[in-house]
Structures are given as structure tokens and as C-alpha cells.
């Protein structure tokens, strides 16, 4: 899927990417990583299982209650169409396990110059492990190990709590303007 802002005259949505080569793990980041030493992760081509669907539902029901997200039950077909079908060889998932229990799914694209962070959902029972932050730190570590320069985080919106957190991961650059695919672009 391809997303692009359509609001004419508005520039609130800014594409943002983390500069992997100049990113350093803070004390707080190292604590998050250390706290999750028992968590195992595996990277593979996207799949679907009942555990995926159950976790996806649990996460979205939680977000509906805690953040007011609109809840809509998903089907196996919808999940497959959104996250599994069409990975085109660059789409992957990072699975996070506590023992045999699936507790997080991080959907990413592995690109020539970096990783594109697509979507992450997790078990709210494991919030004490800061799984959202942990998954991004694992992405950064993976990018460093595989000589990728960037983590593309999608859109940053300063006044939107679901998107403004992205500015915490420094250094970062934002795409200037809304260039078309054939126009020159600049990241600052």
C-alpha cells in the first residue's frame, strides 16, 4: 500500500527518517533493551496465524479503550491482504516471543538504504517492557548490523500523540514539501 497526504494547503504530515549512523543508544534505551533480555525475536517473510490474529485483535481492542481508536474486527482475509500479500520480497515481520507466546509483531520493509517501519502491534499485558520502543531499538540495531543508513518512520505530526513521539529518536531528517515521484526531493 502507498500512503500520501491529500490535504491541500496543509503540511502537518511530514515524512521522517532516523539517521542510523549517528544514532546513539541513551541510558534509557539501554535500560529498555536490558529489561527485555528474555524476549526472543525472529525476522521472516510476513505470515498469518491464529496467534497473529488474536494479538492483532487484543491490541486494537486495548487501543480502542485507552486511546479512543475506532475498533473494527479484522478477518484473516483482511489481515492477509494488508500485511502478508504483496510483500514483494522486501516486506518482513519481526516476531517477538516470551517463551512460546507471541507478544509483538513488527512489520517492516527492508530497503537498499534502510528499513521502513510499517506497523507494530503488541500484547498490552507486556506494556512494562516498552515493546514499541524496544521494537524500534531492535530495528536500529539491525540496520547498524546490516549497514543500512535510515529507519523510515512514515509520517510525523507534531500535535498528534500517535505520531509526535517519532521526534524523540534523534538525529532525524524530514522530507521537505511533497515532491512527486519524478520531482527532486530534499531531506533536512
Secondary structure, 3 states (H helix, E strand, C coil): CCCCCCCCCCCCCEEEEEEHHHCCCCHHHHHHHHHCCCCEEEEECCCCCHHHHHHHHHHHHHHHHHHCCCCCCCCHHHHHHHHHCCCCCCEEEEEEEECCEEEEEEEEEECCCEEEEEEEEECHHHHHHCHHHHHHHHHHHHHHHCCCCEEEEEEECCCCHHHHHHHHCCCEEEECCCCCCCCCCCEC
